């Protein structure tokens, strides 16, 4: 729990430079993975969408720029993140945007509420990933889809070792250079503790398959960034 609190604090501290630094440390793949996931969700006008772990609103901005949903719900455990997201999205269709404070493990929504669910660079911070996935399945409509975009942990031992070293040492160093003189401390150092407990890409894929149907995995950066797509129904 103490680590989780530190992670939340680090995420909040990173808000002013969140997108810029994340794209730098992911070598441009962070946004590419988001765009791929939204494309695979085949989003259309109308319907209800959940952006779980909305953060500063990066994914919601892509959604609102591309389609006109009836409702877009941004969920986050941080009030500061929710306020920032609303501010960052104020110039878009905020009439369809609702922000909700809550946890991934106990989603405050009715069953089958959403036609599409996305969680970007957030699921690894869950205190109980299996329960969170079960909750996403519960609130997903019978014909709905789920997308998880996150840092990956490759199955191959050498690739995984390289990813661990990159997350532990290279990412914080690149972030430090990018934020030099712009903020105190280095929030991106907190990626390493959550990455340590992250399952491998294949293990996470199996866990998603236990809940969703027609599950697919797309890897970027040799498995260092991943997208997992799942459907509620097999048809």
Residue frames as qw, qx, qy, qz and C-alpha x, y, z in Angstrom:
[[0.000, 0.885, 0.465, 0.000, 0.00, 0.00, 0.00],
 [0.321, -0.772, 0.103, 0.539, 2.87, 2.37, 0.80],
 [0.380, -0.104, 0.608, 0.690, 4.39, 1.74, -2.63],
 [0.186, 0.634, 0.682, 0.315, 1.00, 2.38, -4.24],
 [0.135, -0.921, -0.250, 0.266, 0.73, 5.75, -2.47],
 [0.355, -0.563, 0.365, 0.651, 4.20, 6.69, -3.69],
 [0.347, 0.223, 0.718, 0.561, 3.21, 5.68, -7.24],
 [0.073, 0.832, 0.543, 0.084, 0.10, 7.87, -7.11],
 [0.252, -0.857, 0.019, 0.449, 2.17, 10.78, -5.82],
 [0.406, -0.286, 0.555, 0.667, 4.73, 10.26, -8.61],
 [0.279, 0.498, 0.706, 0.421, 2.01, 10.19, -11.26],
 [0.050, -0.926, -0.358, 0.108, 0.51, 13.40, -9.91],
 [0.353, -0.714, 0.225, 0.561, 3.93, 15.07, -9.87],
 [0.431, -0.052, 0.651, 0.622, 4.53, 14.08, -13.48],
 [0.370, 0.722, 0.561, -0.165, 1.36, 15.75, -14.82],
 [0.147, 0.856, -0.102, -0.485, 2.95, 18.88, -16.35],
 [0.162, 0.607, -0.678, -0.381, 5.35, 16.86, -18.53],
 [0.742, -0.013, 0.632, -0.223, 3.50, 13.52, -18.61],
 [0.814, 0.536, 0.206, -0.090, 2.96, 13.08, -22.35],
 [0.363, 0.844, -0.396, 0.015, 6.26, 14.56, -23.51],
 [0.238, -0.579, 0.768, -0.133, 8.42, 12.49, -21.18],
 [0.774, 0.046, 0.599, -0.199, 6.44, 9.28, -21.70],
 [0.773, 0.630, 0.033, -0.067, 6.89, 9.52, -25.43],
 [0.187, 0.798, -0.567, 0.087, 10.62, 10.15, -24.98],
 [0.394, -0.430, 0.789, -0.193, 11.22, 7.21, -22.65],
 [0.773, 0.220, 0.576, -0.148, 9.13, 4.89, -24.85],
 [0.286, -0.214, 0.617, 0.702, 10.98, 6.05, -28.00],
 [0.347, 0.150, -0.298, -0.877, 7.69, 7.31, -29.42],
 [0.295, -0.122, -0.919, -0.230, 5.84, 4.02, -28.93],
 [0.086, 0.278, 0.702, -0.650, 3.57, 5.16, -26.07],
 [0.438, 0.430, 0.078, -0.785, 1.27, 7.11, -28.37],
 [0.401, 0.258, -0.737, -0.479, 1.58, 4.61, -31.22],
 [0.129, -0.117, -0.970, 0.167, 0.35, 1.86, -28.92],
 [0.262, 0.396, 0.500, -0.724, -2.61, 4.00, -27.80],
 [0.458, 0.418, -0.275, -0.735, -3.59, 4.68, -31.40],
 [0.313, 0.133, -0.908, -0.243, -3.30, 1.00, -32.29],
 [0.028, 0.228, 0.884, -0.407, -5.52, 0.00, -29.35],
 [0.362, 0.457, 0.289, -0.759, -8.22, 2.52, -30.20],
 [0.427, 0.358, -0.561, -0.613, -8.15, 1.38, -33.82],
 [0.249, 0.010, -0.967, -0.047, -8.60, -2.26, -32.80],
 [0.172, 0.326, 0.710, -0.601, -11.53, -1.29, -30.55],
 [0.071, 0.381, 0.689, 0.612, -13.22, 0.00, -33.73],
 [0.005, -0.473, -0.496, 0.728, -14.76, 2.96, -31.91],
 [0.076, 0.486, 0.599, 0.632, -17.81, 4.59, -33.50],
 [0.223, -0.311, 0.080, -0.920, -20.10, 7.50, -32.79],
 [0.756, -0.380, -0.168, -0.506, -22.58, 6.84, -29.99],
 [0.841, -0.108, -0.499, 0.182, -22.19, 4.34, -27.19],
 [0.507, -0.839, 0.150, -0.131, -20.55, 4.53, -23.80],
 [0.715, 0.413, -0.415, 0.381, -16.78, 4.36, -23.26],
 [0.664, -0.742, 0.025, 0.093, -14.72, 3.95, -20.08],
 [0.494, 0.638, -0.413, 0.421, -11.20, 5.39, -19.91],
 [0.803, -0.579, -0.137, 0.038, -9.93, 3.69, -16.76],
 [0.645, -0.391, 0.105, 0.648, -6.92, 5.45, -15.29],
 [0.392, 0.868, 0.267, 0.149, -7.65, 8.60, -17.28],
 [0.609, -0.175, 0.010, 0.773, -4.61, 10.42, -15.89],
 [0.044, -0.442, 0.015, 0.896, -4.25, 13.85, -17.52],
 [0.591, 0.576, 0.310, -0.472, -6.71, 12.84, -20.26],
 [0.057, -0.480, 0.678, 0.553, -4.32, 11.72, -23.01],
 [0.148, 0.153, 0.943, 0.256, -6.37, 8.74, -24.24],
 [0.210, 0.686, 0.613, -0.330, -9.71, 10.53, -23.78],
 [0.109, 0.695, -0.196, -0.683, -8.40, 13.35, -25.97],
 [0.019, -0.198, 0.837, 0.509, -7.72, 10.87, -28.77],
 [0.146, 0.418, 0.896, -0.035, -11.20, 9.39, -28.36],
 [0.159, 0.772, 0.402, -0.467, -13.03, 12.73, -28.36],
 [0.048, 0.604, -0.405, -0.685, -10.99, 13.94, -31.32],
 [0.007, -0.115, 0.894, 0.432, -11.96, 10.89, -33.37],
 [0.228, -0.411, -0.837, -0.280, -15.58, 10.09, -32.51],
 [0.342, -0.359, 0.108, -0.862, -18.71, 11.43, -30.76],
 [0.282, -0.178, -0.924, 0.184, -19.65, 9.03, -27.96],
 [0.425, -0.696, -0.404, -0.415, -22.89, 9.42, -26.03],
 [0.592, -0.787, 0.126, -0.115, -20.88, 9.14, -22.84],
 [0.651, 0.403, -0.496, 0.410, -17.17, 9.03, -21.98],
 [0.675, -0.732, -0.015, -0.093, -16.35, 8.21, -18.36],
 [0.448, 0.578, -0.535, 0.423, -12.87, 8.93, -17.05],
 [0.814, -0.559, -0.149, -0.052, -12.02, 6.97, -13.91],
 [0.479, 0.480, -0.504, 0.535, -9.03, 7.59, -11.65],
 [0.645, -0.498, -0.502, 0.290, -8.11, 7.21, -8.00],
 [0.400, -0.202, -0.129, 0.884, -6.51, 10.66, -7.94],
 [0.124, 0.859, 0.420, -0.266, -8.67, 13.77, -7.62],
 [0.142, -0.701, 0.302, 0.630, -5.78, 15.83, -8.96],
 [0.244, -0.046, 0.802, 0.544, -5.64, 13.71, -12.10],
 [0.192, 0.629, 0.751, 0.059, -9.40, 14.00, -12.62],
 [0.013, 0.881, 0.161, -0.444, -9.30, 17.79, -12.29],
 [0.192, -0.515, 0.536, 0.640, -6.37, 17.97, -14.71],
 [0.281, 0.222, 0.855, 0.375, -8.16, 15.76, -17.24],
 [0.166, 0.800, 0.563, -0.124, -11.24, 17.98, -17.17],
 [0.068, -0.831, 0.125, 0.538, -9.10, 21.08, -17.68],
 [0.247, -0.341, 0.703, 0.573, -7.12, 19.49, -20.52],
 [0.182, 0.320, 0.866, 0.340, -10.29, 18.35, -22.29],
 [0.127, 0.601, 0.428, -0.664, -12.31, 21.52, -21.73],
 [0.220, 0.477, -0.337, -0.781, -12.02, 22.58, -25.38],
 [0.171, -0.017, -0.912, -0.373, -13.49, 19.29, -26.60],
 [0.554, -0.385, -0.456, -0.581, -17.00, 17.86, -26.07],
 [0.052, 0.175, -0.763, 0.621, -17.02, 18.00, -22.28],
 [0.651, -0.105, 0.069, -0.748, -20.83, 17.63, -22.32],
 [0.910, 0.030, -0.356, -0.211, -20.31, 13.87, -22.82],
 [0.504, 0.317, -0.661, 0.456, -17.41, 13.60, -20.36],
 [0.672, -0.675, -0.009, -0.305, -17.92, 12.50, -16.77],
 [0.368, 0.461, -0.710, 0.384, -15.05, 11.93, -14.35],
 [0.830, -0.466, -0.151, -0.267, -15.37, 9.50, -11.47],
 [0.052, -0.619, 0.726, -0.295, -13.04, 8.75, -8.59],
 [0.938, -0.142, 0.138, -0.284, -12.71, 5.02, -7.98],
 [0.357, -0.508, 0.769, 0.152, -10.48, 1.97, -8.01],
 [0.452, 0.295, -0.713, -0.448, -9.99, -0.62, -10.74],
 [0.130, 0.014, -0.974, 0.183, -10.79, -3.42, -8.28],
 [0.096, 0.535, 0.749, -0.379, -14.24, -2.04, -7.37],
 [0.064, 0.176, 0.415, 0.890, -15.63, -0.20, -10.38],
 [0.205, 0.351, 0.552, -0.728, -18.62, 1.96, -9.35],
 [0.413, 0.229, -0.404, -0.783, -20.69, 1.07, -12.42],
 [0.825, 0.090, 0.348, -0.436, -23.56, -1.26, -13.25],
 [0.633, -0.033, 0.728, 0.260, -23.06, -4.53, -15.16],
 [0.505, 0.435, 0.615, 0.422, -22.69, -4.28, -18.96],
 [0.003, 0.857, 0.229, -0.461, -22.47, -0.47, -18.81],
 [0.011, -0.748, 0.373, 0.549, -19.78, 0.19, -21.45],
 [0.845, 0.523, 0.045, -0.105, -19.40, -0.59, -25.14],
 [0.708, 0.470, -0.311, 0.426, -15.63, -0.09, -24.98],
 [0.617, -0.777, 0.063, 0.107, -13.12, 0.01, -22.13],
 [0.659, 0.546, -0.284, 0.432, -9.54, 1.20, -22.30],
 [0.605, -0.777, 0.082, 0.156, -6.83, 1.40, -19.67],
 [0.651, 0.647, -0.179, 0.354, -3.51, 2.92, -20.71],
 [0.424, 0.392, -0.522, 0.627, -0.33, 2.64, -18.65],
 [0.445, -0.473, 0.252, -0.718, -2.44, 2.13, -15.53],
 [0.910, -0.193, -0.257, -0.261, -3.34, -1.53, -14.99],
 [0.686, 0.195, -0.551, 0.433, 0.14, -2.37, -13.69],
 [0.033, -0.361, 0.442, -0.821, -0.58, -0.05, -10.73],
 [0.738, -0.360, -0.279, -0.497, -3.58, -2.15, -9.69],
 [0.362, -0.487, 0.688, -0.398, -3.40, -3.74, -6.24],
 [0.603, 0.061, 0.786, -0.119, -5.19, -6.84, -7.56],
 [0.165, 0.328, -0.578, -0.729, -4.88, -7.27, -11.32],
 [0.065, -0.193, -0.960, -0.192, -7.08, -10.37, -11.52],
 [0.055, 0.616, 0.658, -0.429, -9.93, -8.67, -9.68],
 [0.116, 0.569, -0.116, -0.805, -9.54, -5.57, -11.85],
 [0.136, 0.131, -0.783, -0.593, -9.83, -7.65, -15.02],
 [0.036, -0.409, -0.910, 0.062, -12.93, -9.34, -13.59],
 [0.081, 0.660, 0.373, -0.648, -14.43, -5.91, -12.94],
 [0.141, 0.413, -0.437, -0.787, -13.66, -4.77, -16.49],
 [0.106, -0.126, -0.925, -0.343, -15.40, -7.89, -17.79],
 [0.008, 0.529, 0.767, -0.364, -18.43, -7.22, -15.56],
 [0.142, 0.700, 0.198, -0.672, -18.98, -3.64, -16.75],
 [0.015, 0.270, -0.659, -0.702, -18.28, -4.45, -20.41],
 [0.712, 0.258, 0.093, -0.647, -21.41, -4.87, -22.54],
 [0.854, 0.058, 0.517, -0.022, -22.10, -8.30, -24.13],
 [0.739, 0.575, 0.193, 0.292, -20.82, -7.04, -27.48],
 [0.093, -0.978, 0.188, 0.014, -18.19, -4.72, -25.98],
 [0.800, 0.356, -0.271, 0.400, -14.38, -4.70, -26.16],
 [0.573, -0.795, 0.081, 0.180, -11.52, -4.12, -23.72],
 [0.663, 0.595, -0.216, 0.401, -8.03, -2.75, -24.41],
 [0.639, -0.714, 0.069, 0.278, -5.02, -2.68, -22.10],
 [0.559, 0.706, -0.200, 0.387, -2.00, -0.60, -23.15],
 [0.614, -0.772, 0.162, 0.028, 1.03, -0.79, -20.92],
 [0.036, 0.697, -0.716, -0.025, 4.72, -1.35, -20.45],
 [0.949, 0.068, -0.233, -0.199, 5.53, -4.97, -21.28],
 [0.449, -0.585, 0.675, -0.017, 7.74, -7.64, -19.77],
 [0.626, 0.422, -0.555, -0.349, 8.95, -9.92, -22.61],
 [0.972, -0.174, 0.070, -0.144, 8.88, -13.70, -22.31],
 [0.792, 0.406, -0.272, 0.366, 12.35, -14.13, -23.78],
 [0.697, -0.563, -0.186, 0.403, 14.92, -14.07, -20.95],
 [0.510, -0.015, 0.122, 0.852, 17.41, -11.83, -22.74],
 [0.030, -0.568, -0.356, -0.741, 14.76, -9.39, -23.93],
 [0.539, -0.751, -0.367, -0.103, 13.26, -9.32, -20.42],
 [0.663, -0.397, -0.111, 0.625, 16.66, -8.61, -18.88],
 [0.309, 0.227, 0.231, 0.894, 17.13, -5.77, -21.34],
 [0.259, -0.687, -0.414, -0.539, 13.68, -4.36, -20.51],
 [0.641, -0.664, -0.318, 0.215, 14.36, -4.53, -16.78],
 [0.557, -0.213, 0.020, 0.803, 17.64, -2.65, -17.19],
 [0.117, 0.424, 0.355, 0.825, 15.98, -0.11, -19.46],
 [0.411, -0.745, -0.407, -0.333, 13.12, 0.54, -17.01],
 [0.689, -0.596, -0.234, 0.339, 15.40, 0.65, -13.98],
 [0.522, -0.420, 0.121, 0.733, 18.22, 2.79, -15.33],
 [0.276, 0.169, 0.469, 0.822, 17.70, 4.20, -18.84],
 [0.118, -0.732, -0.580, -0.338, 14.10, 5.42, -18.47],
 [0.402, -0.825, -0.254, 0.305, 14.80, 7.46, -15.31],
 [0.477, -0.317, 0.236, 0.785, 17.96, 8.89, -16.90],
 [0.165, 0.387, 0.546, 0.724, 16.13, 10.04, -20.06],
 [0.257, -0.814, -0.502, -0.140, 13.34, 11.46, -17.90],
 [0.503, -0.645, -0.121, 0.562, 15.86, 13.29, -15.72],
 [0.349, -0.057, 0.354, 0.866, 17.38, 14.97, -18.77],
 [0.010, -0.546, -0.612, -0.572, 13.92, 15.90, -20.10],
 [0.368, -0.827, -0.415, -0.091, 12.71, 17.48, -16.84],
 [0.592, -0.144, -0.195, 0.769, 15.99, 19.17, -15.89],
 [0.098, -0.039, -0.066, 0.992, 15.18, 22.61, -14.54],
 [0.387, -0.287, -0.451, -0.752, 11.44, 22.07, -15.04],
 [0.761, -0.506, -0.153, -0.377, 10.48, 20.15, -11.88],
 [0.253, -0.603, 0.695, -0.299, 12.02, 18.83, -8.69],
 [0.654, -0.129, 0.723, -0.179, 12.74, 15.15, -8.26],
 [0.270, 0.261, -0.760, -0.531, 12.09, 12.46, -10.87],
 [0.737, 0.008, 0.333, -0.588, 8.61, 10.86, -10.72],
 [0.803, 0.365, -0.382, -0.276, 9.56, 8.37, -13.45],
 [0.093, 0.420, -0.863, 0.267, 11.80, 6.51, -10.98],
 [0.557, -0.044, 0.618, -0.553, 8.58, 4.96, -9.58],
 [0.779, 0.313, -0.327, -0.434, 7.98, 2.97, -12.77],
 [0.354, 0.390, -0.843, 0.114, 10.59, 0.42, -11.68],
 [0.279, -0.108, 0.801, -0.518, 8.80, -0.79, -8.48],
 [0.731, 0.286, 0.283, -0.551, 5.51, -1.46, -10.31],
 [0.635, 0.513, -0.511, -0.268, 7.33, -3.02, -13.26],
 [0.008, -0.387, 0.894, -0.225, 9.01, -5.46, -10.88],
 [0.448, 0.107, 0.778, -0.428, 5.67, -7.04, -9.94],
 [0.617, 0.437, -0.160, -0.635, 4.29, -7.00, -13.49],
 [0.833, 0.043, 0.551, 0.021, 3.62, -10.45, -15.02],
 [0.285, -0.195, 0.659, 0.669, 5.28, -11.38, -18.29],
 [0.395, 0.225, -0.298, -0.839, 3.40, -10.53, -21.48],
 [0.460, -0.040, -0.833, -0.305, 2.34, -14.14, -22.03],
 [0.187, -0.267, -0.826, 0.460, 1.21, -14.56, -18.41],
 [0.220, 0.337, 0.243, -0.883, -0.88, -11.39, -18.64],
 [0.431, 0.139, -0.570, -0.686, -2.33, -12.58, -21.94],
 [0.359, -0.166, -0.918, 0.002, -3.42, -15.84, -20.29],
 [0.037, -0.340, -0.638, 0.690, -5.02, -13.92, -17.42],
 [0.347, 0.290, -0.083, -0.888, -6.99, -11.71, -19.82],
 [0.432, 0.054, -0.774, -0.460, -8.08, -14.84, -21.73],
 [0.153, -0.229, -0.902, 0.333, -9.61, -16.20, -18.53],
 [0.170, 0.505, 0.445, -0.720, -12.06, -13.29, -18.62],
 [0.428, 0.616, -0.096, -0.654, -12.44, -12.18, -22.25],
 [0.819, 0.308, 0.476, 0.093, -12.86, -13.86, -25.64],
 [0.645, 0.664, 0.157, 0.345, -10.92, -13.45, -28.92],
 [0.409, -0.854, 0.136, 0.291, -7.93, -12.01, -27.08],
 [0.750, 0.529, -0.014, 0.398, -4.96, -10.70, -29.06],
 [0.542, -0.689, 0.077, 0.475, -1.54, -9.33, -28.14],
 [0.554, 0.759, -0.008, 0.343, 0.46, -6.72, -30.05],
 [0.681, -0.527, -0.009, 0.508, 4.03, -5.99, -28.95],
 [0.334, 0.908, -0.094, 0.237, 6.11, -2.86, -29.60],
 [0.049, -0.801, 0.543, -0.248, 9.79, -2.27, -28.78],
 [0.467, 0.232, -0.849, 0.090, 10.49, -6.03, -28.73],
 [0.571, -0.445, -0.690, 0.013, 7.76, -6.52, -26.11],
 [0.295, -0.068, -0.419, 0.856, 8.65, -3.49, -24.02],
 [0.380, 0.162, 0.168, -0.895, 5.27, -1.90, -24.78],
 [0.064, 0.184, 0.967, 0.163, 2.15, -4.02, -25.29],
 [0.524, 0.005, -0.030, -0.851, -1.48, -3.82, -26.32],
 [0.070, 0.132, 0.987, -0.056, -3.93, -6.55, -25.32],
 [0.481, -0.017, -0.198, -0.854, -7.42, -6.55, -26.86],
 [0.063, 0.141, 0.976, -0.151, -10.29, -8.71, -25.62],
 [0.420, -0.229, -0.381, -0.791, -13.97, -9.07, -26.48],
 [0.525, -0.162, 0.552, -0.627, -16.79, -9.91, -24.08],
 [0.865, 0.241, 0.289, -0.331, -18.38, -12.24, -26.60],
 [0.535, -0.223, 0.711, 0.398, -16.82, -14.91, -28.82],
 [0.512, 0.589, 0.595, 0.193, -19.08, -13.98, -31.75]]
